[in-house]
Amino acid sequence: MKILAIKFKYLGDVAITIPALRTLRQTYPSAQLHVLVSQEAIPILEHIPWIDKVWGYPRKKGQGTKKEAFSLIRNLRKEKFNLSVDFVGNDRGAWISLAVGAKIRLGQISPKGFFGRKFCYSHRIKEAPHDLHEIDRTLHILSRLGITNFSTHPELYAAPALDPFAQSILPQKAILCHLSTSSPGKEWPIQKWIEFYNASPEFQDQFIFSSGPSARERQLLSEILKFIPNARTIDDILSLQQFMAIVKNAHAIICGDTFISHAAAGLNIPVVTLFGPTLARLWGPKGNSISVEADWCHCRTDFYQCSHHTHCLSTLSVPKVKSALLQLLERTSNLEKTSA
């Protein structure tokens, strides 16, 4: 038996899908499990030992990319999958499900999308309620196959060969402070990070700041250095494989609602996640984590750019974040003593 799982969207969405992928593996232990993700997300899954193959779908626009996509579909069809599960829930996922041609094609039906989308699937299920955690919403899709034994714990693997690289960058017991997310409205303001650093002299030797690779995100590191010239920063733009190794070798992580929080949880690294426009009960990482929420945010319907006169996450206080970090480190220390 061969199974193809399909999941595009953002890196964090792929990480959130891993419990559902593991459920497929546990339900069909002798099957070959293949996963189709965007090309940039391949490193998230490529070291998971129970996934047989990861395929990358080209996301950039252009004639060459179309040729790549058609070639990919042809190669997927040659695999003759028995079952495909579309965890995407959009038009692209539906078309690919149909084109790959598995006998059983499972997908969720939502009010959005083109009219004929439901006919791309042989087995359909209504979209789960939006008040469920995203991991539970993803697992809900598998209930159409009669699967009811779910586990939501996160699981990720980083390349062991990159451990020396990560350890050469990080200070002892590094606390990685990741400044950026995919949307400015989900980021703790730089001034708050500066206040947090100044209010935590006992951790300053452990702090190291990082950001995403875009010019906008890298500018956040420059802002930190303007006010804290001696701050440690990760200056080079790293590959996703390298950054996952950085996460794996950190002592703890503080970040916004972004892939990094789910990567930390999957790699069993303690993480404090800062929430503003999005809700922790829907997107918070599982595992050894603490989610800290700002007061009521006015941008929960459109969080790319905070539209309120006061940035929503500016209501998240430095003492509240530091208290969460102290609580997390104490909990982690107790867990280590218990397991020793």
Secondary structure, DSSP 8 states (H G I E B T S, - for coil): -EEEEE--S-HHHHHHHHHHHHHHHHHSTTSEEEEEEEGGGHHHHTT-TT--EEEEE--S-SHHHHHHHHHHHHHHHHT--SEEEE-S-SHHHHHHHHHHT-SEEEEEE-SSS-GGGGGG-SEEEE---TTS-HHHHHHHHHGGGT-------------GGGHHHHHHHS-TT-EEEE---SSGGGS--HHHHHHHHHT-GGGTTTEEEE--SSHHHHHHHHHHHHH-TT--B--S---HHHHHHHHHT-SEEEEESSHHHHHHHHTT--EEEEESSS-HHHH---SSEEEEE-S--TTTT--SS--SSS-GGGGS-HHHHHHHHHHHHHHHHHHHHHH-
